[in-house]
């Protein structure tokens, strides 16, 4: 009778851990659905072999082999994210950025938003989180650029061809610009809400993304998350929220926006700093 050695057990544990970490990195992206489809096809091909369905087995084997050529092309953004996380130590560690790195990227966004706010330039930025937004940004203009305040400002500069629509950001990369998002159709929304605010609420209702809106009429900053809207945020409050986003801290159990407000936004007495239901 064969008994596994310590080396065999260690081998299995290492492989299991690596598979587990990769699945965590893919969690919430469209690659998860792809993996489910591949597993289903492999099981279907195995059943066809057991049933001795030769023609069907042949077709399934060729189809599955072709998938492994197509996957790296179609899901290049997801694969790039995995390698970026590996480079940051996300495969072995918790995937959290260093404090200096979080401050760098949060600072880039704060500088851009402060400038847009000061100049009364309207803007809509969507910060992707666990749930992938490919179905939305794939219809925009693909940029795949490193985040910088200059880039964000130039995108929303008046008369720029890309200034209409939203910019989708995934961590330190600007994925796409001129993206059109689903509008919230909640009849209870305030009449003051324009298209940008409705789009920010709309994407927050169908995903876990954070949406930031700069109003060109009032020059105020709003945050949409979990179908709710926080208005008239200060730059200091915005910086705290962005530092939390970039440090990838533990998510609060309470609803996302309420959790962020409790964590980072002290009570304010001025009108317009509360929550609007979306």
N, C-alpha and C positions, 0 to 999 in steps of 0.2 A: 504494500500500500504506500502510495506517494504522499509525503507530507511536505507542504510548501516551506521553503526555507525563509529566513528573515529577509534575504535579498529579494525573493519573489513578492513577499508582502509589501516591502518598501516600494518595489517597482509598480505594483498595482495602486498603492496609495498616491504615489506621485502623479501617475496618469489620471487618476480620479480627481485629484486636486486641480490639475491643470484644466481638465474638461469643465469642472465646476466653475473655475474662475472665468473661463472663456464664455460660458453660458451666462454668467452674471454680467459681463461686459456687453453681451448681445441683448440682454433683457430689455424689453421695451422698444426694440427696433424691429423693422420689417424682416430682418434676417431670421427672427424667431419663427415667423410663419414659413419662411423658406426651409428651415431645418425640419419643421413638422412635415412639410410636403416631401422632403427627401426621405425621411424615415418611413413615411407611408409608402412611397414608391419602392423602397428597398424591401419592406415587408411584403408588398404585393408581388415583387419579383421573386422573393423566396417562396411564397406560396405557389407561384406558377411553376417553379422548379419542382417542388414537392408533388404537384399534380401532374408533372411531366407534360406541361403545355409548352412544347419546344418553340413554336413560332412566337408565342407571346413572351416567353422568357428571353428569346433573342432580341426582340424589340425593346423590352424593358432594360436589358443590360446595355444596349447601345444608347438608349435615351438617358439613362443615369450617367453613363460615361460622358455624354455631351454636356450634362449639367455642370460637371466639375470644370469645364472649360468656360462656360457662360457665367458662372457665379462670380469669379473675380472681377469680371467686367461690369456686371449689373450692380453688384453690391460693393463697389470700390469704396464709397464713403464709410460704410460700416467696417470694412476690413482695415481701412486707414486708421479709424478710431481705435481698433483693437491694438494695432502696432504702436500708436501714440501712448495708449495706456500702459503697454508693456515697457515702453521707454521711460515712462514716469514711475515705473514700479507698481503700476496698478494691477498687474497680474498676480503678484505675490502679496502686495500690501493692500490697503483699503482703497486705493485709487484717489486719495485726497492730495490736492496740490499743496505745495509748501506755502507758508505765509507770505513770503516775498513774491512768489508767482501769483498768488491770489490778489495781492495788492497791486501788482503790475497790470493785470487785465481789468480788474475793477476800476483802477485809476484811468485807464484808457477810455472806458465807457463813461465814467463820471465827467471827464474833461470834455468829451464830445457832447454829452447831454447838457452840460453847463453852458457850453457855447451856443447850442441850438436854442436853449431856453432864453438866454440873454438876447439873442437876435430874433426871437419869436419865429423860429423856423419849425414848422410842423414835422413830426417824425413818428414812426412806429417801428419799434424793435422787438423782436420775439426771441427769447432766450430758450433754446431747446433743452429739455431735461431728459427724463427716461423715455418718454414716448416719442418715437421718431416722427418727423414732420415732412418726410420726403414727398408725400402726395401734394403738399402745399408749395414747398420751395422748388420742386422740379418744374413747376409751371412758370417760375420767375426767371431771372437772369442769373445763371450760375457764376459765382465769383471764386469761391474756395480760396479765400485770401486770409492772411494773418490779420487779426483784429488790430486796428489802430484808430485813434481819435480822428486823425486826418481823413482816413478812409470813410468813416461814418459821416463826418461833416460833409465831405464832398458828395456823397451819395444823395443826401437830402437837400443839398444846395438848390435854391430855386432855379427852375428851368433845366436842371439836370435831367436827362431822359430817364434816370432811375429813381427820381425822387418820389414818384407815385408808388403806392403800395408799401409793403413791409420789408424790413431786412431781417433775415433769419440768422441767428448766431448760435453756434454750438461751441461753447467753451471759448477757446482762444481763436476761433476761425469764423470768419464771415462766410456763410455758405452761399447765400443768394440774396439778391435785391429785387425790387419791383414784384414782390410776391403778393398775390391777392388771397385774402383769408376769408373764411366763412363769417358772415355778419350775425350777431346775436339777434334773434327775433323775439326776445322776451318783451311782452307788451307792457310790463311794469317799468321799463327803463325810462329814465328822465328824458325830457325833450331836449335838454341841452347837449346830449351826447351826439357827436358827429360820427362820420363814417369811420374814422380812425379808432375812436373809442369802442364803437360797436364791433369792429373787426378784432380789436384787442380782447374784448369780452368773448367774442365768438370762438376764437382759437383756444381761449382758456377753458371754455365749456367742453371742448372735445379732446383736450390733451392736458398734460400737467405743465405746459410751458408757462413762463413768466412773460408778460407783455408790458412794455414801457411805452407810454404815449407822451409826446411833447405837444402841447396845444399852441398853435400859432396865434389864436385869438387872445388867450389869457396868459400864455407863457408859463403854464403850470405843468408839473410832471405828475402823471398818473400811473398806477401799477394795477394790472389785471391778473388775477390768478384764481383758479377754481371757480370761475363764473362770478367773481366779485371784483369790485373796483375800489381802489383807494386813491383819493384825489389829493392834489396839492402837497406832494411830498417835498421835503427840503433836500438839498444836495447831501447833507449829512446822513439823513435817513436812507437816501438812495445808495450811498456808499456802503452802509452797513448791510443792506440787502444784497448788494452785488458781491461783497466780500463773502457772505454766506453762500451765495451761488457758486462762486469760484473756488471756495475751499471745500465744497461738497460735504458740508457738515451733515450730521444726522438729521433726517427730516422729522419735524414735529408730528405727533399723531393727530393733532387737531387739523381742521381744514387749512389748506396751505396758506392762503392769504392772511387768515386770522392768526395763524401761527407766526408768520413773518412779522405781522404788526405787533404781536405780543412780545416777540423776541427783540425787535429792533426799533420800533416806533413808540416813543413815549406818548402818553395822552396829550392831545392838542386841543386847545379851547377855540381856536379859530374855525370859522365856518368853512365847510368844504373839505375837511381833512378826514371825514368818516368814510364808511363803506357804502357803495351803491350796489344793489343787487343786480346781477346780470343774468 
